[in-house]
Amino acid sequence: MEIKIRPAVKQDCESMMQLIHELALYEKAPEQVVVSFEHFVESGFGPTPVWWALVAEVNGKVEGMALYYIRYSTWKGQRMYLEDLVVSEKMRGNKIGSLLFDALIVEAKSKNFKGMNWQALDWNEPALNFYRKYNSNFDPEWVNCSIDF
């Protein structure tokens, strides 16, 4: 099995959206994926991209992705915010998540980001155990807040 980690290109968006829908099913929230394909593509590959991604290609097919954007901390400066790290269900257990995460760390350091942030659901033990391997900090003090328009 040949696994290649590379920057996402516009032609990967269809496969990436499939992975996003697969993740939403896993997280028991498929109805919450409401972004249009056109908006998704424009947001990543239009004149002013707001997200970037790495993909994992297995034998020429996209089977995983890590999508991030730049977050700014008034205390620490620019940080990478990992929005989604997902590997197709059939390919889990092949170290693809680790390859993507390791590549993200390299990418963040190369861009002089001061760190990386992300969220994980408190019931997602496989994800939490994965992040524990990286000596990640888990912060129980902060409450997630949002507003929808």
N, C-alpha and C positions, 0 to 999 in steps of 0.2 A: 504494500500500500504506500503510495507516494503522497505525502502531505506537504503542501506549500502554503506558507503564510505570506500574504502580500497585501498592499493597499487595495482597497475596493475601487472599482471603476464603475462608470455609469451602467455598463452592461450587466453588472452584478445585482442591480436593484431588484429585479424580479425574484431572484433567489433569496435575496436578503428579506424581502417582504414575506416570502414563504416561511422563513425562519422566525420572523417576528410573529406571524400568526401561530406558528407551532408553539412559541414561547407563551403567547397569550392563553392558548388552550391549557398548557401545563400549569400556568398560574391561575387557572380557573376564571379568566376574564376575557374570553374571546370577543365579547361585544364591545369592549373598550378600545379596540383598534379601529379608529375612525379616520385616520389620516388617509388621504387619497394617494394613489400611486404617483400621480403627477406632482403633488406637493412634496412627497418624499424625495423624488428624484431632484426636483428643483432645489430643495433644502440642502442636498448634499453635493450637487454638481452644477448648480446655477451660478450666476455671476458673483454671488456673495454667500458661499456655503456656510452653514452653521453647524454641520456635523461632518465627521470624518470616520472612516472605518477601516479595519483590517478584516480580511476574509481568510478562511481556511479552505483550500481547494484540495480535495481528495480525488486523485486520479482524474483531474480536470473538472470536477464538479464542486460547486460551493456547498460545503457541509457545515460551516460554522462562521460566525462573525462576531466582531467586537466593535460596537459603535460608540463613539465618544464625541464630546464637545469641550470647549474651553470654559472653565469656571473661574471666576475671579474672586479671590479672598482678600479683603482689605487688610487682613492680618498677615497673609502668607504670599500673596501674589497669584500668578496664574497656576492653575491646577487642572489636571485632566479629570473630566467627569465621565465615568463609564456608564453609559445609559443602558446598554444591553450587551451581555456576553452570552451567546447561545450556540449550542452545537446540536445538530439534528439528532433526534432520539436514536436513530439507527447507528449513529457514529459515536455516541457517548461511550466512555470507557477506553478510548484510544489515545488519550493524552492530548487531544486537540484543544481542549479548554486551556490546558497548561501552556501549550505552544502559543496560543493567542494572548494569554495573560502575560507571559514572558515578553512577547513582542510589544505589547502595550507599554510595559515598563521601560523597555529600550526606547520606544518612541517618545514617551514622556520625558525621559532623561535627555534625549537628543534635542528636544525643544525647550530645554531648561525649565520645564514645569517643576513646581515645588512639591508635587505629590499627586496622588490620585484618590478620588472619592467615588463611591458608588453606594447603592442600596441593595439589600437582599431581604426577601420576605422572611419573617421570623420562623415560619414553618418549613422553610426549604432547607432541610438539614444537609442534603448533598451539596448545595451551594455554600452554606455556612462552613461545612467541613473543608471544602475546597479552599475557601479564603483563609481558613485557619492555618493551612500549610504555608501561607505567605506571611505569617505573623501579623496579620491584619489587626487593626484596632477596631473594636466594636464599641460604639458610643451609645449607651442607654439613656443619656441625658437629653438628647435632642428629639423633638417631636416633629415628624414630617407634616408640613402644612401645604395646602394648595388652594387655588381658586380657579374655577373653570369659567370660560366666557362663551 
